[in-house]
């Protein structure tokens, strides 16, 4: 009981329920290891007793929890309302620039009946002087002398909502090459895709994969979901020729040679069956950027660069230094000389001075990439998009990368995030991503989390949160143990949501949550209450609590991005034909025989096609693949979903998934260019003229017509509206 009570006080689960009526105990060894990662000793019974006594004493002595959330327009949280009379409250405001607040004092219960509130405004006690939106420090002092300081998050009740219903493309940016790409899609291609689709197709957004900085390697891990840093973008996405200094490089012959090498690289991907080679692209761009960086900045550009450095502060200094040190000592900081593993050691400070030129080079690349991200969003809005670019936030970072080095104190050592066993993966999953420590986040006022969100939202019309359930709890897997021996560790979900909503409100950006798979009861409701849109995928939307049949379109939730498929799922053409089943069979991933899997899959697909036909959404009849693809998108438009996403490869009939979960080197995950139904890679220019794409996009025209090419742009709507 002592270990269970200690675990509960620190948010560590000692059992979990994978399905209704089933409870699985967590091994004691896992609980002890996770508590150790949280700085709690539970190795021996005596240590458990001492740690439990200390935790309970600290809990009893606190007037308030570590973090307190006040939602705008809602009643005060019970912890504030229950403070004893005579308690004084002092609030140290964050950098909002608001004037200091006077000290507050809790009066006797009968002295404050609450403010006179209107019908739509909950009563607040008269003694409460509401601070502005922000993250503040609140100190409460009881009449008897005890005091507590906590983080106070004052947030809007809901995140901004899309200004109007919209549709848009979902694309893995690296996969979309244009005739000018250097071997993979880049930010110039993103801006062009947004401009074309916004002006010509009436698209309201383009959602991309995470563009976080990768860990350089040989080869580099191609997954965009295991980055070195989530705080800074990867310069491999730069469109080199769009950099203003590019035109002033004196040695044009070298640049011409590099462009010719890039053309060759592009040709091997588009015409010779080669996979996208990030390392080759990175090497070519690095050579070009080394020369571009030697061109002096104009006075205006220099001023903008200095402003960027000031805005990014220590976070950018750390990231650029990690990049410079990685060039010397390798990309895993655990293998560096011991003194350099500490970002604040004297030896690291000396290395910073010695590598100052390289540090500045990497700071410059971050600035250039940030500028092109901003340009892509401007292009999207100028094209009339209601939302613009939807960026993606990965669950975590590579343990050897920049963020893990710079934020060691905030991460749980020797732990990895993953998923428990389920019907699709009996062995569970270990994603190799160290989790944030909830206690350290709370003690810091959620500074690392706030900084991360602020940086991403600054260049986004919307932000997708991968595995959004992680705001509530994460499955921690201790080092050396299989994923089956992990456990859930709870976050302060109220605080995590409040910070997310606050930063989204400040940026005027929409928030999407990827809430597929196993979702804890109440999570979707909590997200919807705070204006965070969910993700609904057609094939998974069934009446699971009743008939099990496809869910009628009017029964879908409104607060979501509705789509037919995602980067982790088969393309629509592949699903219709059963190609994804034969692919998984070929790779040894099926848990049943091929014939049984094909039959089950065909039955599922046929039931959906029959549902669409009965709704009158399949006028082309059976056996028409393009008609079936149009039909599933017609269905999405029948739902009340705020946003409808079109997987870009579906517009061409591409049959290959971009990622096949459960594989590593058996399948070319994250390295395939967008292709047509025959597997032939297609450029952005060819895609824009593809008859199959335009046939599908007719579904999204209310009048079935197509605006003339080059027609005047529509009036640009606001990015997002607060709800």
C-alpha positions in Angstrom: 0.0 0.0 0.0 2.9 2.4 0.8 4.3 2.1 -2.7 0.9 2.5 -4.3 0.1 5.6 -2.2 3.6 7.1 -3.0 3.1 6.4 -6.7 -0.4 8.0 -6.7 1.0 11.2 -5.0 3.4 11.5 -8.0 0.9 10.6 -10.7 2.4 7.2 -11.4 -0.1 4.4 -12.2 0.2 1.0 -10.5 -2.3 -0.5 -12.9 -4.1 0.3 -16.1 -7.2 -0.7 -18.0 -6.6 -1.5 -21.7 -10.3 -2.3 -22.2 -13.5 -2.3 -20.3 -13.5 -4.7 -17.4 -9.8 -5.5 -17.8 -7.2 -4.3 -15.3 -3.5 -5.0 -15.7 -1.1 -4.5 -12.8 2.2 -2.6 -13.3 5.3 -4.4 -12.1 6.7 -2.9 -8.8 10.1 -2.6 -10.5 8.6 -0.3 -13.2 7.0 1.8 -10.5 10.2 2.1 -8.6 12.2 3.0 -11.7 9.7 5.7 -12.8 9.6 7.2 -9.3 13.5 7.3 -9.4 13.3 9.2 -12.7 11.0 11.7 -10.8 13.6 12.1 -8.1 11.8 9.9 -5.6 13.6 7.0 -3.8 11.5 3.9 -3.5 14.1 1.2 -3.7 13.6 -0.2 -0.2 10.6 -0.4 2.1 12.3 2.1 4.4 12.9 4.5 1.5 9.2 4.2 0.5 8.2 5.1 4.1 10.5 8.1 4.2 9.5 9.4 0.7 5.8 8.9 1.5 6.1 10.8 4.7 7.9 13.7 3.0 5.4 13.8 0.1 2.4 13.7 2.4 3.9 16.4 4.7 4.5 18.6 1.7 1.0 18.0 0.4 -0.6 18.9 3.8 1.5 22.1 4.2 0.5 23.6 0.9 -2.3 26.2 0.8 -2.5 25.8 -3.0 -1.5 23.2 -5.6 1.7 23.7 -7.5 -0.3 25.1 -10.5 -3.6 26.9 -10.4 -5.7 27.6 -13.5 -8.2 30.4 -13.8 -10.3 30.2 -17.0 -11.7 33.5 -18.2 -15.4 33.9 -17.6 -15.6 30.9 -15.3 -15.8 30.5 -11.5 -12.6 30.5 -9.6 -11.1 27.0 -8.9 -12.1 25.4 -5.6 -8.6 25.7 -4.2 -8.9 29.5 -4.3 -12.4 29.7 -3.1 -11.6 27.5 -0.1 -8.7 29.6 1.3 -9.2 30.5 4.9 -10.4 34.0 5.8 -7.6 36.5 6.2 -5.3 34.8 3.7 -3.5 37.4 1.6 -2.7 36.9 -2.1 0.1 38.6 -4.0 0.5 38.1 -7.8 3.8 38.7 -9.6 2.7 39.3 -13.2 4.6 37.9 -16.2 5.8 40.0 -19.1 2.3 41.3 -20.1 3.3 44.9 -19.3 0.2 45.3 -17.1 0.5 47.4 -13.9 1.1 45.6 -10.6 -2.0 44.3 -8.8 -2.9 45.3 -5.3 -2.7 42.7 -2.6 -5.9 40.7 -2.2 -7.3 39.4 1.1 -9.8 36.7 1.6 -12.7 38.1 3.8 -14.9 36.2 6.2 -17.4 34.0 4.4 -20.4 36.1 5.3 -18.6 39.3 4.2 -18.5 38.4 0.5 -21.6 37.1 -1.3 -19.9 37.4 -4.7 -20.2 39.9 -7.4 -23.4 40.7 -9.1 -23.1 38.7 -12.3 -25.0 38.8 -15.5 -26.7 35.7 -16.8 -23.7 34.7 -18.9 -21.0 35.6 -16.4 -20.3 33.3 -13.4 -20.0 35.1 -10.0 -16.6 35.9 -8.8 -15.9 37.0 -5.2 -15.5 40.7 -4.8 -12.1 40.3 -3.2 -10.6 38.7 -6.4 -8.8 41.3 -8.6 -8.5 39.4 -11.8 -5.0 39.4 -13.3 -4.6 39.6 -17.1 -4.2 36.6 -19.3 -0.8 35.1 -18.8 1.3 32.8 -16.6 2.0 34.5 -13.2 3.3 33.6 -9.7 0.8 33.6 -6.9 1.9 33.7 -3.2 -0.7 32.9 -0.6 0.0 33.7 3.1 -2.4 32.3 5.7 -3.2 34.2 8.9 -1.3 31.6 10.9 2.0 32.3 9.1 2.1 29.5 6.5 2.7 30.5 2.9 2.7 28.9 -0.5 3.8 30.1 -4.0 2.4 28.5 -7.1 2.1 29.1 -10.8 -1.1 30.8 -11.8 -2.2 30.3 -15.4 -5.0 32.7 -16.5 -6.3 31.5 -19.9 -9.1 32.2 -22.3 -11.9 29.6 -21.9 -11.3 28.3 -25.5 -8.7 28.3 -28.2 -9.4 30.2 -31.4 -11.7 28.5 -33.9 -11.5 28.4 -37.7 -13.2 31.4 -39.1 -15.2 29.3 -41.5 -15.5 25.7 -42.7 -12.6 24.9 -44.9 -10.8 22.1 -46.8 -7.2 21.7 -47.4 -4.3 19.3 -48.3 -2.4 17.1 -45.9 1.2 16.5 -47.2 4.6 15.3 -46.1 6.6 18.3 -47.3 9.8 16.4 -48.2 7.7 14.2 -50.5 6.5 17.0 -52.8 9.3 17.9 -55.2 9.0 20.7 -57.7 11.1 21.2 -60.8 13.4 23.5 -58.7 13.7 21.3 -55.6 17.1 20.1 -54.4 16.1 16.5 -54.1 13.2 16.9 -51.6 10.3 19.3 -51.1 11.2 22.6 -49.4 9.7 25.8 -48.0 9.5 27.4 -51.4 7.4 24.4 -52.6 5.2 24.8 -49.5 4.6 28.5 -50.3 3.8 27.6 -53.9 1.5 24.8 -53.0 -0.4 27.1 -50.6 -0.6 29.9 -53.2 -1.8 27.7 -56.0 -4.3 25.7 -53.9 -5.7 28.7 -52.1 -6.2 30.8 -55.3 -7.2 28.0 -57.7 -8.9 25.4 -55.5 -10.3 27.5 -52.7 -8.3 25.6 -50.1 -8.2 27.0 -46.6 -5.1 25.3 -45.3 -2.1 23.1 -45.9 -1.1 20.7 -43.2 2.5 19.5 -43.2 4.7 17.1 -41.2 6.9 18.3 -38.3 9.6 20.5 -39.7 11.7 20.3 -36.6 15.5 20.2 -36.7 16.7 16.6 -37.2 19.7 14.9 -35.6 22.4 14.8 -38.3 23.8 11.3 -38.9 25.0 8.9 -41.5 22.3 8.1 -42.3 20.0 10.6 -40.6 16.9 9.2 -39.0 14.3 10.1 -41.7 11.4 10.2 -39.2 10.2 13.8 -38.7 8.7 12.6 -35.4 12.1 12.0 -33.6 13.8 15.3 -34.0 16.9 16.9 -32.4 14.9 20.0 -31.5 11.2 20.8 -31.6 12.0 24.5 -30.8 13.8 25.2 -34.1 13.2 24.2 -37.7 15.5 22.2 -39.9 17.5 24.3 -42.5 17.3 21.3 -44.9 13.9 22.7 -45.8 15.3 26.0 -47.0 14.8 27.0 -50.6 18.4 28.2 -51.2 17.7 30.5 -54.2 15.2 32.5 -52.2 17.7 33.7 -49.6 18.5 37.4 -50.4 22.2 36.9 -49.9 22.3 34.0 -52.4 22.4 36.5 -55.4 25.5 38.2 -54.0 27.8 35.2 -53.5 30.9 36.1 -55.5 31.9 32.6 -56.6 29.0 31.8 -58.9 30.7 28.9 -60.5 30.6 26.9 -57.2 26.9 27.6 -56.8 26.2 26.6 -60.4 28.0 23.3 -59.8 25.9 22.7 -56.6 22.7 23.5 -58.5 23.7 21.0 -61.2 24.4 18.4 -58.5 21.0 19.2 -57.0 19.3 18.7 -60.4 21.0 15.3 -60.7 19.8 14.4 -57.3 16.3 15.5 -58.1 16.3 13.6 -61.4 17.3 10.3 -59.6 14.2 10.7 -57.3 11.8 11.7 -60.0 12.9 9.6 -62.9 15.2 6.8 -61.7 13.4 5.3 -58.8 15.7 6.6 -56.1 14.5 7.3 -52.6 14.6 10.8 -51.1 18.1 11.1 -49.6 18.1 13.8 -46.9 21.8 13.4 -46.2 22.7 14.1 -49.8 20.3 17.1 -49.8 21.7 18.4 -46.5 25.3 18.1 -47.8 24.6 20.1 -51.0 22.6 22.8 -49.1 25.3 23.0 -46.4 27.9 23.7 -49.0 25.7 26.5 -50.5 24.8 27.9 -47.1 28.5 28.1 -46.1 29.1 30.5 -49.0 25.8 32.4 -48.5 26.6 33.0 -44.9 29.8 34.8 -45.9 27.9 37.5 -47.7 27.6 40.6 -45.4 24.0 41.4 -44.4 22.6 44.7 -45.4 21.9 47.2 -42.5 18.2 46.3 -42.5 18.8 42.5 -42.6 21.4 42.8 -39.9 18.9 44.6 -37.7 16.3 41.9 -38.3 18.8 39.2 -37.5 19.8 40.9 -34.2 16.1 41.2 -33.3 15.7 37.5 -34.0 18.7 36.6 -31.7 17.2 38.8 -28.9 13.8 37.2 -29.3 15.1 33.6 -29.2 17.6 34.2 -26.4 19.3 31.4 -24.6 17.3 28.7 -26.3 18.8 29.5 -29.7 22.3 29.9 -28.2 22.1 26.4 -26.8 20.7 24.9 -30.0 23.4 26.6 -32.2 26.1 25.5 -29.8 24.9 21.9 -29.8 25.0 22.0 -33.6 28.6 23.3 -33.5 29.7 20.8 -30.9 28.0 18.0 -32.9 30.2 18.8 -35.9 33.3 18.2 -33.7 32.2 15.4 -31.4 29.3 13.7 -33.1 25.5 14.0 -32.9 24.9 12.2 -29.5 25.9 14.4 -26.6 26.2 11.4 -24.3 29.4 10.5 -26.1 31.0 13.9 -25.8 33.8 14.7 -23.3 32.2 14.7 -19.9 32.5 18.4 -19.2 30.7 19.2 -22.5 27.7 17.2 -21.6 26.7 20.0 -19.2 25.5 23.0 -21.2 26.4 25.3 -18.3 29.9 24.1 -17.5 33.0 26.3 -17.8 34.3 24.0 -20.4 31.2 24.4 -22.5 31.4 28.2 -22.2 35.0 28.0 -23.4 33.9 25.8 -26.3 31.3 28.4 -27.2 33.9 31.1 -27.5 36.2 28.8 -29.5 33.4 27.8 -31.9 31.8 31.2 -32.1 31.9 31.3 -36.0 30.2 28.0 -36.2 27.7 28.9 -33.5 26.8 32.1 -35.5 26.5 30.0 -38.7 23.9 27.8 -37.1 22.1 30.8 -35.6 22.0 32.3 -39.0 20.4 29.1 -40.5 17.7 29.1 -37.8 16.9 32.8 -38.7 16.8 32.1 -42.5 14.5 29.1 -42.0 12.2 31.0 -39.7 12.0 33.7 -42.4 10.9 31.2 -45.0 8.4 29.7 -42.6 6.9 33.2 -42.1 6.9 33.7 -45.9 5.0 30.5 -46.5 2.3 31.6 -44.0 2.1 35.0 -45.6 1.7 33.4 -49.0 -1.1 31.2 -47.7 -3.0 34.1 -46.2 -2.4 36.3 -49.3 -4.0 33.5 -51.4 -7.1 33.8 -49.3 -6.6 30.8 -47.0 -8.8 31.0 -43.9 -6.2 29.2 -41.8 -2.9 28.9 -43.7 -0.1 26.5 -42.8 -0.9 23.8 -40.2 2.3 22.9 -38.5 2.8 19.6 -36.6 4.3 19.2 -33.1 6.0 15.8 -32.5 5.5 14.0 -29.1 9.1 14.4 -28.1 12.8 14.6 -29.1 15.7 12.3 -29.8 17.6 11.6 -26.5 20.9 12.5 -28.1 19.8 15.8 -29.7 19.8 19.5 -29.0 16.7 19.8 -26.8 17.7 16.8 -24.7 21.1 18.3 -24.1 19.9 21.8 -23.3 16.9 20.8 -21.2 18.3 17.8 -19.3 16.8 19.0 -16.0 13.3 19.0 -17.5 13.5 15.5 -19.0 13.1 12.1 -17.2 16.4 10.2 -17.6 16.5 6.6 -18.6 12.8 6.8 -19.6 11.1 6.6 -23.0 7.6 7.4 -24.2 5.6 4.7 -25.9 2.3 2.9 -25.9 0.9 -0.1 -24.0 0.0 -3.3 -25.7 -3.3 -3.1 -27.7 -5.2 -5.0 -30.3 -2.9 -3.8 -33.1 0.5 -4.3 -31.3 0.6 -7.0 -28.6 4.2 -6.0 -27.7 3.4 -2.3 -27.1 5.6 0.4 -28.5 8.8 2.3 -27.4 9.3 5.5 -29.3 12.7 6.3 -27.9 11.7 9.8 -26.8 12.5 11.0 -23.2 9.4 12.5 -21.5 9.2 15.8 -19.7 9.1 15.6 -16.0 5.7 17.0 -14.9 7.1 18.2 -11.5 9.9 20.2 -13.2 7.5 21.7 -15.7 5.3 22.9 -12.9 8.2 24.3 -10.9 9.4 26.2 -13.9 6.0 27.7 -14.6 5.9 25.6 -17.7 8.6 27.7 -19.3 10.0 25.0 -21.7 6.5 24.1 -22.9 5.5 27.8 -23.3 8.6 28.6 -25.2 8.1 25.6 -27.5 4.5 26.5 -28.3 5.2 30.2 -28.8 7.9 29.5 -31.3 5.8 27.1 -33.4 2.6 29.1 -33.3 4.4 32.3 -34.4 4.6 31.0 -38.0 1.4 28.9 -38.0 -2.2 29.3 -38.9 -2.9 26.2 -36.8 -0.9 23.7 -34.8 -1.5 19.9 -34.8 -0.5 18.2 -31.6 0.6 14.6 -32.3 -0.7 12.2 -29.7 -2.6 15.0 -27.9 -3.6 12.5 -25.2 0.0 13.1 -23.9 -1.3 16.3 -22.4 -3.1 14.1 -19.9 -0.8 11.1 -19.5 2.0 9.3 -21.2 3.2 5.7 -21.2 6.7 5.7 -19.7 9.0 2.7 -20.5 12.1 2.4 -18.2 15.4 1.8 -20.0 16.1 -1.9 -20.4 12.5 -3.0 -20.0 10.1 -3.9 -22.8 7.1 -1.6 -23.6 4.8 -4.2 -21.9 6.4 -3.2 -18.6 5.8 0.5 -18.8 3.2 2.5 -16.9 1.2 5.7 -17.3 2.4 8.9 -15.7 -0.1 11.7 -15.4 0.4 15.3 -16.4 -1.4 18.3 -14.9 -3.8 18.2 -17.8 -5.6 21.4 -16.7 -2.4 23.3 -16.7 -1.1 21.8 -20.0 -4.4 22.7 -21.7 -4.5 26.2 -20.2 -1.0 27.0 -21.4 -1.8 25.6 -24.9 -5.0 27.6 -25.2 -3.3 30.8 -23.9 -0.5 30.6 -26.4 -2.9 29.7 -29.3 -5.0 32.7 -28.3 -2.0 35.0 -28.3 -1.0 33.8 -31.8 -4.6 33.7 -33.2 -4.0 30.1 -34.2 -6.3 27.1 -34.3 -5.3 23.9 -32.4 -5.8 20.4 -33.7 -5.3 17.3 -31.6 -4.4 13.9 -33.0 -6.7 11.8 -30.8 -6.7 8.5 -32.6 -6.2 5.1 -31.0 -6.7 4.4 -27.3 -8.1 7.5 -25.6 -8.7 7.8 -21.9 -12.4 8.5 -21.0 -13.1 12.2 -20.7 -10.1 13.3 -22.8 -12.0 14.1 -26.0 -14.7 16.0 -24.0 -12.0 18.0 -22.1 -10.3 19.0 -25.4 -13.6 20.0 -27.0 -14.6 22.1 -24.0 -11.4 24.1 -24.5 -11.7 24.5 -28.3 -9.1 21.9 -29.3 -10.3 20.2 -32.5 -10.0 16.4 -32.7 -9.1 14.2 -35.7 -11.7 11.9 -37.2 -10.7 9.3 -39.9 -13.5 7.9 -42.0 -12.6 4.2 -41.7 -12.6 4.4 -37.9 -15.8 6.3 -37.5 -18.4 3.6 -36.6 -21.1 3.3 -34.0 -18.9 1.3 -31.7 -21.3 1.6 -28.8 -24.2 0.3 -30.8 -24.5 -1.4 -34.2 -20.8 -1.2 -35.2 -21.9 0.1 -38.6 -20.4 3.2 -40.3 -21.4 6.3 -38.5 -23.9 8.5 -40.3 -22.4 11.8 -41.4 -24.7 13.9 -39.2 -23.5 12.0 -36.2 -19.9 13.0 -36.6 -18.5 15.6 -34.2 -18.3 19.1 -35.4 -15.0 20.1 -33.6 -12.6 18.1 -35.7 -10.5 17.7 -38.8 -12.2 15.0 -40.8 -10.1 13.0 -43.3 -10.1 9.7 -45.1 -6.5 8.7 -44.2 -3.3 9.9 -42.7 0.5 9.5 -43.1 0.4 6.4 -40.9 -2.4 4.7 -42.8 -2.9 3.3 -46.3 -3.8 5.7 -49.1 -7.4 5.5 -50.2 -6.6 3.8 -53.5 -4.6 1.1 -51.6 -7.3 0.5 -49.1 -10.0 0.2 -51.8 -7.9 -2.4 -53.6 -6.6 -4.2 -50.5 -3.0 -3.4 -51.4 -2.1 -2.5 -47.9 -3.0 -6.0 -46.7 -0.8 -7.7 -49.3 2.0 -5.2 -48.4 1.8 -6.1 -44.7 1.8 -9.8 -45.6 4.9 -9.4 -47.7 6.6 -7.8 -44.8 5.5 -10.4 -42.2 3.3 -7.9 -40.3 0.0 -9.8 -40.3 -1.3 -11.6 -37.2 -3.7 -13.7 -39.2 -3.5 -15.5 -42.5 -3.5 -13.5 -45.8 -6.9 -14.9 -47.0 -8.5 -14.1 -43.7 -7.1 -10.6 -43.5 -8.1 -9.9 -47.2 -11.7 -11.1 -46.5 -12.1 -9.0 -43.4 -10.7 -5.9 -45.1 -12.9 -6.4 -48.2 -15.9 -6.8 -46.0 -15.1 -3.6 -44.1 -14.6 -1.7 -47.4 -17.7 -3.1 -49.0 -19.8 -2.0 -46.0 -18.5 1.5 -46.3 -19.1 1.6 -50.1 -22.7 0.3 -49.6 -23.2 3.0 -47.0 -22.0 5.7 -49.5 -24.2 4.3 -52.3 -27.3 4.4 -50.1 -26.6 8.0 -49.3 -26.4 8.8 -53.0 -22.7 9.7 -52.8 -21.5 7.1 -55.3 -23.1 8.0 -58.6 -20.2 6.5 -60.6 -21.3 3.0 -59.4 -19.1 0.1 -58.3 -15.7 -0.6 -59.8 -14.7 3.0 -60.4 -11.7 3.7 -58.2 -11.7 7.4 -58.8 -15.4 7.6 -58.2 -15.0 5.8 -54.9 -12.3 8.3 -53.9 -14.6 11.1 -54.7 -17.4 9.4 -52.8 -15.6 9.2 -49.5 -14.7 12.9 -49.8 -18.3 13.7 -50.6 -19.2 11.9 -47.4 -16.8 14.1 -45.4 -18.5 17.2 -46.7 -21.8 15.8 -45.4 -20.4 15.8 -41.8 -20.4 19.0 -39.7 -16.6 18.9 -39.3 -15.0 22.3 -39.1 -12.1 21.2 -41.4 -11.9 18.6 -44.1 -8.4 17.3 -45.0 -7.4 15.7 -48.3 -4.4 13.5 -48.2 -2.4 14.9 -51.2 -1.3 11.5 -52.6 -5.0 10.5 -52.8 -5.5 13.2 -55.5 -3.2 11.2 -57.8 -4.1 7.6 -56.8 -0.7 7.0 -55.0 -0.8 3.5 -53.5 2.2 3.6 -51.2 2.0 4.7 -47.5 4.5 7.3 -46.4 5.0 5.4 -43.2 4.3 1.8 -42.2 4.2 1.5 -38.4 6.0 -1.5 -37.1 8.8 -1.4 -39.7 12.3 0.1 -39.7 14.5 -0.8 -42.7 11.9 -3.3 -44.2 10.1 -0.4 -45.8 11.3 3.1 -47.0 9.4 5.1 -44.4 9.5 8.9 -44.8 11.5 8.7 -48.1 9.0 8.3 -50.9 8.0 11.1 -53.3 4.4 11.7 -54.1 3.5 9.5 -57.1 0.6 8.6 -59.4 -1.4 5.4 -59.5 1.4 3.7 -61.5 4.0 4.7 -58.9 5.6 7.3 -61.1 6.8 10.3 -59.0 4.9 13.5 -59.8 6.2 17.1 -59.4 4.3 20.0 -58.0 3.9 21.4 -61.5 2.5 18.1 -62.8 0.3 17.7 -59.8 -1.3 21.2 -60.4 -2.3 20.1 -63.9 -3.3 16.5 -63.1 -6.8 15.7 -64.4 -7.4 13.2 -61.6 -6.7 15.8 -58.9 -9.0 18.3 -60.5 -11.7 15.6 -60.9 -11.5 15.0 -57.1 -11.4 18.7 -56.2 -14.7 19.2 -58.2 -16.3 17.6 -55.1 -15.3 20.7 -53.1 -16.9 23.2 -55.5 -20.4 24.2 -54.3 -21.3 24.9 -58.0 -19.2 22.2 -59.5 -17.3 24.9 -61.4 -13.7 25.9 -61.5 -12.5 29.5 -61.1 -10.4 30.8 -64.0 -6.7 30.4 -63.6 -5.2 33.8 -62.5 -8.5 35.1 -61.1 -8.3 37.8 -58.5 -7.6 36.6 -55.0 -10.5 36.6 -52.5 -10.6 39.0 -49.6 -8.3 37.6 -46.9 -10.3 36.5 -43.9 -9.0 36.7 -40.4 -6.7 33.9 -39.4 -8.9 32.6 -36.6 -11.5 33.8 -34.3 -11.6 33.5 -30.6 -14.6 31.4 -29.6 
